[in-house]
Amino acid sequence: MNMNVIKDRLTTRLAELETRAERAERHATHRDEAVSADFAEQATERENDDVLHTISQEAKAEIIQLRHALDQIETGSYGICEMCGADITPARLEALPGTTLCIKCADKREQV
């Protein structure tokens, strides 16, 4: 695994997520535009706000994972399962770059 390539990819994804979270939060809190005066329109806006809050929260959760992965790269522990110490397969890291568990430990955690 080329850690520089992985680090660049994680950093790029992190920046995208930070922008997405900020944009969703900005729209959901109506920082840039006022809430509609029409009651029916307000109900629709509230539903949209709920979706935007969910998008923001999901982005923030992934941001935490990616920051942790970047910290692991710096300490040399990236790609090592935090439960059992085994190597996490490159395919798993490609699919889930913020993962901290090998597939076996992830399966065990899901079963609990």
C-alpha positions in Angstrom: 0.0 0.0 0.0 1.3 3.4 -1.0 0.6 5.5 2.1 1.1 8.8 0.3 -1.7 7.9 -2.2 -4.0 6.7 0.6 -3.3 9.9 2.6 -4.0 12.1 -0.4 -7.2 10.2 -1.1 -8.3 10.5 2.5 -7.4 14.2 2.7 -9.4 14.9 -0.5 -12.4 13.0 0.8 -12.2 14.7 4.1 -12.3 18.1 2.4 -15.3 17.1 0.4 -17.2 15.9 3.5 -16.3 19.0 5.4 -17.8 21.1 2.6 -20.8 18.9 2.3 -21.5 19.0 6.1 -21.1 22.8 6.2 -23.3 23.3 3.2 -26.0 21.0 4.5 -25.9 22.7 7.9 -26.0 26.1 6.4 -29.1 25.2 4.3 -30.8 23.4 7.2 -30.5 26.3 9.6 -31.5 28.9 6.9 -28.4 31.0 7.4 -28.6 32.3 3.9 -32.3 32.6 3.3 -35.4 33.3 5.5 -38.0 30.7 6.3 -41.1 30.9 4.0 -44.1 32.8 5.4 -46.4 30.1 3.8 -47.4 27.4 6.3 -47.5 24.6 3.7 -44.1 25.7 2.4 -42.7 25.7 6.0 -43.7 22.1 6.4 -41.9 21.1 3.3 -38.9 23.1 4.4 -38.9 21.3 7.8 -38.9 18.0 6.0 -36.0 19.1 3.8 -34.2 20.4 6.9 -34.5 17.0 8.6 -32.9 15.4 5.5 -30.1 18.0 5.5 -29.4 17.4 9.2 -29.1 13.7 8.5 -26.7 14.3 5.6 -24.7 16.6 7.8 -24.6 14.1 10.7 -23.5 11.2 8.4 -20.8 13.4 6.9 -19.6 14.4 10.3 -19.4 10.7 11.4 -17.3 9.9 8.3 -15.1 12.9 9.0 -14.3 11.5 12.4 -13.4 8.1 10.8 -11.2 9.7 8.2 -9.4 11.9 10.7 -8.7 8.8 12.8 -7.4 7.0 9.7 -5.1 10.0 8.9 -3.8 9.8 12.5 -3.2 6.1 12.1 -1.2 6.8 9.0 1.0 9.2 10.9 1.6 6.7 13.7 2.1 3.8 11.4 -0.9 1.8 12.6 -3.1 2.3 9.5 -4.4 -1.0 8.1 -4.0 -2.8 11.4 -7.1 -4.1 13.1 -7.7 -2.4 16.4 -9.3 -5.5 17.9 -7.0 -8.4 17.0 -3.9 -6.7 15.5 -4.2 -8.5 12.1 -3.7 -6.7 8.8 -6.8 -5.3 7.2 -7.0 -6.4 3.6 -6.2 -3.8 1.0 -9.6 -4.5 -0.7 -11.4 -3.7 2.6 -9.4 -0.5 3.1 -10.2 0.5 -0.5 -13.9 0.1 0.1 -13.9 1.5 3.6 -10.8 3.7 4.0 -11.8 4.7 7.5 -12.3 1.2 8.8 -10.3 0.2 11.9 -11.4 -3.5 12.0 -10.6 -6.5 9.8 -13.6 -8.3 8.3 -13.6 -11.0 11.0 -13.7 -8.5 13.9 -16.2 -6.4 12.1 -18.5 -9.4 11.7 -18.0 -10.3 15.4 -19.0 -6.7 16.4 -22.1 -6.8 14.2 -23.3 -10.0 15.9 -23.2 -8.5 19.3 
